[in-house]
Amino acid sequence: MGDIDDALERADQEAFTREPPKGLQARINYLVRQLKSTRAVAEALGVTQRSIERYRTGARKKPPKDIADRIEQEVRARWQPQVRKRRRRQAATTGITVETRARFGYTAPIGTTDDGRMRRLTVHLPPDYANRLFDAQQRGATDQQLRAIVAEGLQEIYFKDGGRRADNLEVEFTDIDYFDVSF
């Protein structure tokens, strides 16, 4: 996962109205309810079915760190899907706010400066960019493809001011130091 994908995931998790299950047994039981069998949970986590059964009964209480992280990730990915859908629908009609500190470079006409420099921006992107970003993430777009959508949005809204200035400007979005999304 990349910077933008992680930021979208964090924004999704901020929408939770209840915390996901905390204990190992509660998490495993939740995954079994979601995936319908211990075999399906084992396949999703990359462990044996017997390991899942041991976690579920409490015979095994401490999974290795990488498996514990996978369990956490799988639970969070499935937790409160209706709340997530509602928040994304809302963002698709109101837009998203992007906060970033990154290097922005330009391809600009002769006589203007095109030196890239670090900038900290907080920009509200309109619904069409939010929709494109969500659709691309849903299709499994790479972080580079997600960056291109965000860069285009920042270019049009912030740098070109919705078409009122800098007509021929092309913005390059690199060296991301920090990236966050809220909706």
N, C-alpha and C positions, 0 to 999 in steps of 0.2 A: 504494500500500500504506500501511496505517496502522500505528499503534504496536503493536497487538496482533498483527496479521498478521505484522509484521516480527519480533516476539518469538517467535512460533511457528516462523517460518522459521529464526531463529537457533538455537532449541532443536533443530530437526531437523538442522541442520548440525553441531551438537556431537556428534551420533551417528556422524558419518563415522568409519569405521575406517581409511580411506586418504584421502589428500588427492586432490582432483580434478586432472586434467591441468593443468600450468602453462603450457607453451608454446602459442603461437597455433596452430601446425600440429597439435599433439596435441589441442587442444580442438576444432578443426574436424573432425579425423578422428573423434574421439569422437562429435560431433554427427551426422556422416554415418553412422556405424554405428548410432546410435540412431534416426535419422529415415529411414534407408535410401536417401537420395539427396541430391545437392548442391542440387537444386531445392527440396526440402522444407526444408533448412537455410536456404537463401536466403529463402524465404517466412517462416520463423520469425524470422529476424533482420531482415527488411525491407531486404535488399540484393539485388544481382543474382546470378544463378547463376555468372556469370563471376568475380565478386569472390570467391566461395567457392572456386572452382577455383584462383584465384591464391593465396589464403591457404593452401590445401591443399598446393600445390606449392612454396610458399616464395617465389614471384615477388613477392608483397606481404607485407611483414613487420610493418608497423605500421598497423593499422586506426585510424580516428578514434576518439576517446575514447568517444563514445556507442555506437558499434558494438562496441568492445572490452567495454564494460559489458554490452551485450546478450548477447554471446558468453559472458561470465562468468556471467550470470544463467541463461542457458539450460543451460549445463553443470551448474551447481549444482542446478538444478531437477530434472535427470534423474540425478544422481549417486547411486549406491547406494540404489535404491528399496527393496530388501529390508531393508536396515538400518533405514531410516526406518519401514517398515511394522512391523517388529518392535518398535521403540521406541514407536511410537504404540499398538500393541496392549498393550504393557506399561503405558503411561500410562493406557490405558482401563480397566485393572484395578486400578491402584494410585493413580491421581489425578495431579494436576500441582501444582507449587508456583509461586505467583504472587508476584513481588516488585514493588512499585510505590511511587511517591511521586506522589500526586495529591490533588486537592481532593475531599473527600467532604462532601456536603451531605445534609440529611435532611428528610423530611416526617415530622413526629412530632406526637404529641398535645400539646394546649395545656399550658403549664406546663413544657415541656422545651425545651432549647436546640436550635435547628435551624440555627444558623450553620455554614456550610461552613468547613472549614479544611484546610490541607495536612497529610497524614499519610503516614508511610512504613510500609507493611505488608508482611509476608512471611507468606503464608497458604497452607496446603496445601488445595487444593480436591479433593473426592472424585471418584471415577471418573465419576459421571453428568455432572458439569460438564465434565470433560475430553472425554467423548464428545460432548456437545452442541457444545463449542467446535470440535472436529475436524470434526464433521459440517457445521457452519455454514461453516467455512473451505472445506471440500470443495465445498460448493454455491456458493461465491463470495460469501459474505455480506460486507456492507460493514463497515468498521471500527466504525461505530456499533452494528451488530447484535452484533459480537463483544464490544464494550464492555458491552452490556446483559447478556450471558451472564456475563461476569466480574463485573460489578457485582452481579448477583443472587447469584452464588456468594459474594462477599465479604460481602454483606448477610446471607445465611443462616448462613455459617460463622463469620465474625468478629464482626459486629455483633449478630446475634440469637443467637449461640452455639448453633446447631442447634435453635432453638425454645425455649430456656430463658429468654430475656429479650427485651425490646424488641419485643413482639408487633406493634405497629402501625407500626413503623419502615419507611420507604422510603428507600433510599440512592441518592444521585445521585453518579456517578463522572465528574468533569470535570477539566480543566486537568492532564492527565497530564504530569508532568515526566520520569518515568522509568518504564519498564515492562519486565519480563523474566519469562520463563517457563522452567521447567526440568522435565524428566520423565525 
